[in-house]
Amino acid sequence: MSVDLSFFRSETSQRLRAEGRAEGRTEGRVESHAEDILLVPGERGIDVPDDVRARITSCTDLETLRGWLKRSLTAGTAEDLFADTKA
C-alpha cells in the first residue's frame, strides 16, 4: 500500500509550517519579555503583586512588553510599570 505524501511538500504545507514557526518565535519572545519584566523588580527588591504579575503574563503585545521592560529598570513600584499605559 502506497501513501501519497505530496501534500507535505506542497506550497500550502510549507507556508503553514513557516507561519507556525513564526508564530512560535513570537510567542517565545513574548514569554521571554514577560519573564524578564518580572525578574527585574524582584532583583531590585520591589514586590510584584499577583494582579500585576497576571497583567504582565497575560499581555501578548510585544511592543507593550518592551515598554514595560524598559520601565522596569527605573520603576519605584510594580504599578509604575504601567504608567502612561491604558488598562
Secondary structure, DSSP 8 states (H G I E B T S, - for coil): -----GGGGSHHHHHHHHHHHHHHHHHHHHHHHHHHHHHHHHHTT----HHHHHHHHH---HHHHHHHHHHHTT-SSGGGGGTT---
